[in-house]
Amino acid sequence: MLKRLKKRLPIVSVLLTLSGVFIHSCIEPFDTEGIVNDFESALVIEATITNELKQHQIRLTRAFELEADSARAEREASVAVFDDQGSAFQFSEIEPGLYQSNQVFQAEGSRNYQLSIMTSDGRNYTSDPAQLTQETQIESVEAARITDDDGNEGMAILVNSFDPTNNSNLYRYEYEETFLIIAPDWTDTDLVKSVPNEPDNCTVDLVFTGENDERICYGTNASNTIILTNTNGLDEDRVSRLQVRFINRNNFILSHRYSILVRQFVQSPAAHTFYTRLQELSQSDDLFSQTQTGLLVGNVFSEEDEDEIVLGYFEVSSVSEQRIFFNYEDFFPGEDLPPYAINCNRSAPSFTQPSEFGFFAGCLLSELVAVGAVEYVGPNNGEIPPFGDQGVGPHIVVPAPCGDCTQLGSNIRPSFWVD
């Protein structure tokens, strides 16, 4: 067995790779030469095995630079989880870089588990043994109307849990929120280009669909930050009204009906230390200061090269989850709804572009219709007058998401949804 060297990994490698905590928007442009080179090909592992009886998933990617659009999937690897009683759980690639166990299984408290990976180029990686943590149930999830420390009013999602054995202590949380979307300008009539294959034909037709599958949709967001707490030093192992989510009252996801599924993971001390350090690094204002460079030790290592950098963590954790629903009216009765996701300004585009020197400049309305940029609202009976030399058309339209909710979510009702 190779000696496993604990490495110092600068924060840039973390922010470039671990998608769950990657905060791109707050990073200023910088010269990555000489910093990223050591990490740009590092294997990144996102793996949590729980006590849930299901097909578990593991994601493998390669580190990437800020200029890249996304992480590069690690394809065609052999992935398996072994326990200390001889059981092997094989994983198959179901989409680029995402591996799913071939059978359902659940982690059991009396066993040690190890992750084994062989990449397509024959390199082998193994995790340290990990054991299932104490199982502790969420007692309740609450929603409360609050004003935060910055004076912003909105909804707080709060979690309560208790372990009478006082053995859990270290917790990590994730959530998935789902919300009802109602397109404010939906109609059962569409505009279509009259002659699709003739670019100089600018006419459009009205088509009555008689369907409402673009009116009501459901949007879903997953948490993308690290949420941790611990009860060390407290009289009892109790999590009391921990805020895992705050939603500003002007966020359109609150407009009608909202649901959130909160998941609580009980962590081992080593896993909690890893995620705590990762959280600290992801929240740093100065990515490259000496104080922000330090140990970020994972538990997966190369079997061929003790100096190879491997990012991420293989975690075996008990999990508990709870879902709640509430309506905007429950907490803001009689008050105005939040603004819609986008500005739904109405317009009446003319059939053609403004002419240039008297020459035909191309179609306008029919091209907007052809690319799905607008949705029909109704006839323009003088509501929208001509503006300068832009002209005006006979049909009032809005940006597509205002009349077609499938631009923002799915029109398939989730199986768990309760009205």
N, C-alpha and C positions, 0 to 999 in steps of 0.2 A: 504494500500500500504506500502511495506517495505521501510524503509529508505535506500537509496542507498549509500553505502560507497565507496568513491574513494580510490583505492588501489595503493600501490607502487609495480610495477612489474619489477624485474631485467631484464636486456637485454637478459639473457640466455633464458628466457621463450619466448621471441619474436623470437629469431633466431631458436629456436627449433620447432616453430609451423607455423608461417605465411609463407607459401610456396612461395609467390611472392617475398619475399626479403631475403629468407634463403640463406646464403652464407656458404656452408659447407667447401669448399676447403681451406679457410683461417683460420680455427679454429684448434688450436693445441689440442692434447688429454689432457683431464683434468678429475679430480675427480668430478663427478656430484653428489655424495652422499651428501645430506643435502641441495643441491641447487635445483635440479630438482624435488625432491620429492613433493614439494609444488605445482608444476605445471604440473606434468606428466599426470594428468587426466583432465586438464582444457579443457573446450569446446572452440573450435576455430571457429570463424564465419567469412566468407568472403562473403559479401552481398552488392551489389550496384544495386539499382533500378534507372532507367533513364527515360527520356522522349521518348525513342524509343518504338514504338508499336511492341512488340515482346513477346515471352515467356522468362521471366527472370529466371536467375539461381542463386542459393545460395549453397555454399559449407560448409559442417559441418565436422570437424575432431576433433581429440583429440590431445593434446600436446604430443610430443614424444622426446625421448633422441637422442643425436647425433649418438649413436650406431645403432639406428633403421634405416631401409632402407627408410621409408617414414612415413607420418602421418597416423594414424589409422582413417579410415572413421567412422563417426557417423551414424549408420544405423537405419532405421525404425523410424525416428522421424516424428512428425507432424509439418509441417511448413506452415505458412500463413502470408500474409501481409494484414493489415487492414488500411482503411482510416477513417477520422473523419466524413464521410457521410454515414457510414454503409456498405460500400463495403468490401468484403473479397475475397482475391485472394489466393486460395489453391495451394500448391506445392506438387509434387509427386517425389519420388526418382527414378531417371532414371539410375543411376549407383551408386556404393557404395559411400555414402556421398555427392552426387551431386543431388540437388533437383531443379526441373523445374516447373514453374507455369503451371497449367492445361489449362490456357487460355492466349491469348495475352492481354496485357494491357500496359498502359504507365502512368508514374507519371504526375500529373497535378499540376500547380503552386499554385492553390488555396486550396490545401488539405494537411493535415498532415498524415504521414504514420508511422505505427509501425510494427515491426517484432515480430512475436510470434512463439515460438518453444516449443514443448513438446517432450522430449526425450523418448526413448522406456522404460526407467525405471520410467516414470511419473514425471520427474522434468520439471519445467516450466521456461522459459526465455522470457523476454520482453525488447524491445528497448525503448529508449526515442523517442518521436515523432520527425520526420524529415520532412522537407518541400523541395520541388524542388527548386533548385537554378536558378538564372538568366541564360537564354539561350544565349550563345555567339558562333558565328560560327568561325571556322578556316578560315582565309582569304586565306592562301596558305601554301603549304609545298614545300620546295626547297631542291635540292641536290647540293652540292658544293664540289669541290676538294680542300682540305686544307692540311696544315701541322699543327699538334697540338703542344701544348706547350712542348711536349717531343720529338719533331722532327719526329713524325710518320706521314707519308703521307697517305691519304685515303679520304673517302667520309663522309661529314657531312650532316645529315638530319636536316633541320632547319624549324621551325614553326613560322608563323605570324598570329596574331589575334588581333581584336580590338572591344571593347565594348564602343560605343559612350555614353551610359548612365552612364558609370563609376561605375557600380554596381557589376561587376563580381570579378575582383581583384585577386582571389585565384584559381589557376589552378593545375590540376594533369594530367599527360599524360601517355598513354600506346601506344604500337605499336605492329603490327604483320607484319613480313617481309616474303616475299616469293621470291624464287630465282630459276632460271633455272639451272638444273644440266645435263651435257652431259658426259656420261661415256667415257673416252678417249680411252679405249681399247675394246670397245664393238665389237663383231662379231655376225654373224647370225648362228654360230655353237657352240654347247655345247659338253662337255664331260659328259658321264654317265658311271656309273659302269656297267660292262658287266653282271655280275651275282650278284645281290644285296645280296642274302641270303647265299653266300659262302664267308666267311671271308678270306679264304686262296687263293681265286681267285683274282688276282691283275690286271686283264685286264680291259681296258676301251674302250668305243666306241665313235666315233664321230657322232653326230646327227645334221643334218642341220635343223634349226628351221624355217628359212625364216621369222622370226618376229623381230621387232625392239622395242618391248615394254619394253626392259631393257636399252635402249639407252638414252632416254630423260625423265627426271623426274622433279619434283618440290618439293623443300624443304621449310619448314615453321618453323619459330621461333617466339615465343612471348616474349615480354619484361619481364624481371625478376628483375628489379630494380624500385625503387620509383623515379619518375621524377616530380618535383614540381617547380613552380615559382609563384611569386606574383607581382603585379604592385602597391602595396602600396607605397606611397611617390613619385610616378611619376606624371608628369603633366597630363597624360591621361592613360586610362586603355588599354594599348597597349602592346602586346607581340611581340617583334621584333627579328626575327632570333634566336629564342631559339633553341639550339642544343639538340635534343632528342636522337640522335644516332650518333656514330662515328664508321666507319668500316675501318679497316686498309686495304690498297690497296693489301696486300698479303692474305687477307681472300678470300677463294675460292668462297664464296657466291656472290662475285662481278663478277665472271668470264664471264658471258654471259649477262643475263638480270635479273634485280632486281626490286622488287616492295615493297613498304612499305605503310601500312595503319596506319595513326596516328589518335589517338582518344584523344580529349580534354575534360576533365571533369571540370566543374565549381564547386568549393567546398564551403561548408559553413565554417565559421570560426572554428567551433568545429572539423569538419572533417579534415580541413587543419592542425590544431594544432596536431591532432592525427598522421597524416601521416608525418608531419615534425619531430616529435619526433621519430617516427619509423624509418625514414630515418637516423636521427642522430645516433640512436643506431645501425643500420645495418652497418654503415660505421665506427664504433668505432674500434680502434686498440687494446684497452684494455677492454675486455668484462666484467671483474669483478672488475674494479676499482670503488671506491665510486662515482667518478664523473660521471660514466656511469650508475648509478642506480638512477632512478627517476620516476616521474609520467608518466605513459602511460595509460591514462584513456580512455576506450572505452565507448560505449553507450548502451550496452546490459548487462542485469543484471539478476541474479537468483531471482525468486519470493519467493523461500522457504528459502534461506540462504543468508543474506546480505554480509557474509564473503566469499562466494564462488567466486573464480577467473574465470572470463569469458574473453577470448581474442578475439580481432577483433573489427569490426565496421560495423554498418548498415548505409549505405550512400544512400541518395537520391540526384541524381545529373543530371543536364542537360549535354548532350554530343553532340559533333560535331566531324565529322571525314572526312578525305580526304586521297586519295590514289594517289601516283605517281609511274611512271615507268622510268627506264633508263637503257641503255646498258653500258657495260664496255667501249666500243669503243667511246661512247659519251664524255667521260672524259679522256680516256687514248688511244687516237687514235694511232695505229701502235705500241703500246707497248706490251711487253710480258704479257700473262695472269698470274694471281696469280697461285701459286702451287695448285695442286688438293688437295682434302681433306685428302688423305693419300698418302704415297709413293707407286708408282706403279712399283716397281722393278719386272723385269721379271725373271722367273726361269723355269727350265725344270726338275722337280722331277722325279726320277727313279721310276719304278714300285714297287720296294720293298725297305724296310729299309736296311741300311747297316747291313750285317750279323754279328752275334756275335759268335765267335769261330766256324764259319762254319755252324751255324744253321740258319734256316729261322727266320727272326726277324719281319715279318709282312709286310703288304702292305703299300705303301706310297701314290702314286698318287691317286689310287682309293679311299683311305680313305679321302684325301683332297677333292676330288670330291663329295664323298657321304655326307659330312657334309657341303657342300656349301662354302668351304673356298677359292676356286680359280675359275677363269673363263678362258676359252680357248682363246688364241690369234692366234696361228698358229703353223705350224710344226717347229720342231727344226732341221734346216738344217746346223748344226754346229755353229749357232749363239751363243749358250750357251754350252761351252765345259764341260767335267767332272771336278769336283772339289774334289781333294783328293780322299778319299775312298767313297764319297757320291754317285758316279755314276751319270748318266744323262739319261733323258728320251727323247722320240721322240716328246713331245708336250710342247710348251711354254705356260705358264700360268701366270696370275697376281692375286694379292689379289682380292677377289670377288667384292668389291665396284668399282674397276677400270673398270670392264667389265659389271657390273650390277648396274645401278643407283638406283634400288629399295632398295638397301642396305642403301641408304642415304636419300631417299625421296619417294614420290608417283608418279607413272606414270599416274595418273589421272589428266588431265588438270583442274585447278581451273576455276570455272565459270566466275570469274572476269578477267581472264588473257587476256592481249592484247599483241600480238606480235609486 
